[in-house]
C-alpha cells in the first residue's frame, strides 16, 4: 500500500512535490485519463498554472490535497473541497482523482478514496460527498465498488470531439 498524506496549505508543498503533481497530471491526461484536461496531449504550460491555482486554494477548513507515494515517488493524488456556504457546508466535492500510469493496478486510487472518506468524516465533519465522472470510461464501476452510487446524469454534457459526446455522471457517497 502507498504512504498517504494530506496537505492543507500551499506552504506545505515543496517544489519537488509540485513538480511531481504536474508530471502526474500530464502523464494521466496524455495516457487517456479523465482528470480535468479533456484534450490531450497536454504540456507543462497547460498544467502548471492550473496546478498552482488548485494548490493556492488549499485551506484546512475547505480544501485538502491527499497524496499517495511509494518511497519518494508520487503515485497519485486527489482533492477534497468543501463549500464555504452553510446551506451546502455538510457535503464535500471530490476532484481530480488520478493514479500515475506507472502505478495503476496497485490500489492507489482506492486507497486515496478511502483516506479521503475518512478525512471528510473525521476531520471535516462532512455527511456526504459528491463527484462528477466522465461517462464512457467505466469510472462509475470503480466508484460503485467503493460505496458510491449514481444519482443522475447530464446527457451528452461533455464534448470531446464532434462525434464523441459523453454523459457527465453524478455520484454520491452518503454513508461516510
N, C-alpha and C positions, 0 to 999 in steps of 0.2 A: 504494500500500500504506500501511496505517496505521503510525504510530510505536508500537512495542511497548515496554512497560516492566514490570518486576516489582517487587513490594513485599513485603517480608518482615517488616515491623514496623508496628504501628498508628501509631507516631510518624511514619512516613513519609507518612501520609495527611493531606493538607491538608484543611481544611474544605470547600474548593471541590470537591475530588475526592470526598469523602464525599457531598456533595450530588448530584454527577453520578452516582455509583453508585446512590444511592437513586432518582433520577429515571429512570435507565435501567431499573432493575428494575421500577419502576411501569409505564413505557411498554411494556416487553416483555410483562409479565403482562397488562396491560389490552388489548394487541393480540392476545392468544391464545397467547402463547409459553409453552412448558413450562419454566419457570425456577424452580420451587420453590413458587410460590403457586398452588394449583390452582383457586381460586375468585375470578375477577375480578368486579367491579373491586376493586382494592386501592388503598389510600391511603398517605400518608406515615406515619401512625401504625401501619400494619401492617408496613411495610417497614423503617423506620428502626431499630427495635430489633433486628431480625434482621440487618441490615447491620452494626450496631455489634457484635453478638455475633461475627459472622464476622470482622470486622476485628480484634477483640480476641484472636482465636486465631492471628493471623499469627505465624509463627516461622520463622527462617531454615532450621531443620532439618526442620520439619514442615508448614508451611502457607505457600503463596505465592499472591499475587494477581497476575494478569497482566492488564494493561490495553492497550487499543488506542485510539489517538487520531488524529484528523485535526486538525492545529493544536492548539488547546487544548480541543477538544471530545471528550468520551468517546464512542467509537463502540461499545465492547463490553468485556467482561471475562469472566474465568474464574478458578476457584480450583483449585489442586492441593494435596491433602493427603496426608501420609504418616503412617501409623500408628506410634506410638512403640514398639510391641511387636516384639521381634526376630523372632518367628515369621512375621510378615507385613510386616516392615520393608523388604522388597525390592520392594514394589509401592506404587503411589500410586492415589489416587482423584480423579477429576475431578468437580467440582461447578459448577453454575450457569453453564454457558457461555451467554452471551447477547450478541446484537447489537442495538443500539438500532434500532427500526424505520426511522428516517431513514437508516440506513447499510446496510440489508440489500441483498444482491446485489453487494457490493463486496469480497467476500473476507475480511471481518473475522473471521468465525468460523473459517475455515480457517487464517488467519494466527495467530490465538490458539492453535489446537490444535497447529500446527507448532512454535510457540515453547514451548508447554507441554511438548511431547515432548522438545525439545532441553534444556530446563531439568531435566526429570525424569532424563534420561540423563546429561548432562554435569555438572550441579551437585549433584544429589541421589543419583546413582548407582543409580537405580531400574532394575529389569529389566522391569517391566510396569506397565501402567496399567489401571484398571477404571473403568467408569461404568455408571450405570443411566439409561435413557431411557424416557420415556413413549411407549407404543405409540399407534398411530393418528395420528402426527404426521409420519411419514416420516423421523424422525431417524436411524433405523438406516441408511438410504441415505446420508445425509450423512456419518456416521461411517465407513461402509464405504469410501467414496471416499478417506478419509484413512488407510486401512490397518487399521481396527478390524474385528473380527469378532464376530458374535453368539455367545455361549456358553450362553445359556439365557434362559428367560422365566418370570416368575411370572404365570401366567394370572389375569386379572381382579384384579390386586393393587391397582389404583388405581380408586377410585370417584369419578368427577367429578360424577355425578348418579345418581338411582335407575335410570335406563335407559342409563347411559354408564359402563361399566367398561372399563378398559384394562389391557393387559398391561404389566408393567414389564420392559423388555428389558435384559438384562445383556450388556455388551460388554467386550471385552478387546483391548488392544494389547500384544503380547508381543515385538515386534521393534523395540525403541527404537533 
